[in-house]
Amino acid sequence: GNVSVSPAQTVAIGGGGPAAFMVYGTGASPVNYMSINGAGNTQPGGAFTITTTGVTQAGVYLVISLNQTNVAAFGGIMLADYFSQILPLTFVPAAGGSAIYNSNVPNNPGLVGLSVYMQTGIGDASQPGGFGLSDGLKVTVL
């Protein structure tokens, strides 16, 4: 018989365009129990939102890094490189189990193609290392 192969397609998550937001590392460890996701416009000048769900504390700390990693730390797996952050560690308040971080992409066409990696964490005494972590989120400027 004949076989037909279609080219791979990139699927938009959250309406931001092709591969604007890509979740990775889901289920990396039991400590990585929070979920992180993005929505919005990641083009230069655009606005977007990062949402962490499953939050059990008053808020989360957000790491925004130039590098993805997969390193055992804090009793779980760090998926965004804590040591190459492009913004200071940011506290994001939570309500109803969700923490929402709003941001903008600078209006600079030179940023197109740049990807950053995000992950959130909280202090959580019920976890082996004393922390709870999210999965990772790759955000690409389109």
N, C-alpha and C positions, 0 to 999 in steps of 0.2 A: 504494500500500500504506500500511498504518498504521505509524507510527514511535512507539516508546515510549522515553522518556528517563528514566533513573533518576537520582535526586539523587546528588551526589558523596558518597562515603563516606570517612571518615578511618580509616586502618588503624593499629593499634597496632604499634609496633616495640619488641621486648624486653619486652612484657607490661606496660608502664607505663600503658596506657590510651590513649585517642585522642590522637594527636599529642604524646605526652609527649616523644618523642625524634624529631627530624627531621634527617637528614644532608643537608648541602647543599655545593655547590662541589666535588663529586667530579671529579677530573681537571682542576682549574682551571689547573694547570701541571705540568710534569714534576717540579718540586720538591715539589709537594703529593702525595707518593707514599704517605704513611701513611694508614690508615683509622681513623676514630673512631666509636664507637657507644655507645649507652646502654642500660641495662636496669634494671628495678626500679620502685619506687613513687615517683612525683613528687608525691603528695598531701602536704599539710602533715603533718609528723611521719613521713613515709616515708623509706626508705633506697633509694639507687640506686647504680649503678656505671657509671663511664665507662671504656671500654677502647680503647686505641690499639694497633693492630697494624701490623706492618711496621717495627717499631723496630729500628734498627741500632746503637744506642748503649746505654749503661748505664741510660738513662732519658730522659724527655721533660720539657719545661716546658709546663705547662698554663695557658692564658689563659682566664679566665672573665670575660665582659664583658656589659654591658647593651646593647651595640650590635653588630649584624652589619655587616660591611664587605666590600669587594671592592677591595683596594688592593694594587698591586704593591709588594712589600717582601721583603727577604732572598732575592732571586732567585726568589721564587714569589709567591703570592697570599695576603695576610692576609685571613681570613674572619671573624675575631672582633676587634673593635676593641681593640687593645693599650692605647689611651689612655683607655678607660673601664672598666677592670677593676674588679670589685667585691670581689675578693680579691687578695692579693699573688700575683705569679707563683709557681707552685707546682711543685717538682720531684717527679716521680712515677717511682720506680725501675721498671726493666723486667727481665723474665726471659723467656727463650725467645722474644724478639721482640715481647712484649706488655707494655704498661704499664697497670696497673689502679688507678684512683682511686675510692675509696669515699667517699660523702658522704650527708648527710641534709638534708631540707628542714625548716627550722624549723617548729615546730608553731604556725603563725600563719595562720588562714584568710584574712587580708588579702593573702596572697601569691598566692592563686589567680588564674591568668591571667598571672602574671609569666613572661616568657621571658628566659633568659640564653643567651649564645652562647659556645661553647667551641671551642678549637683547640689542638693541641699542636705543638711544634717541638723540633728538636734541632740541635746543631752537626754539620755533615756536610761535611767538606772535599771530598767528591767532587761536590758540587753547585755550580753557578755562583756563588751568593751565599754559600756556606759554611754553608747551613742546609737541613734537610729539614723539611717541614711536613705536617700532616694536612689532610684536608678539614674542614669545619665541622660543628658539632653544635648545633642549637637544642634547648634543654631547657625545657619549659613545666610550671609548677606547675598541677596539675589540681584 
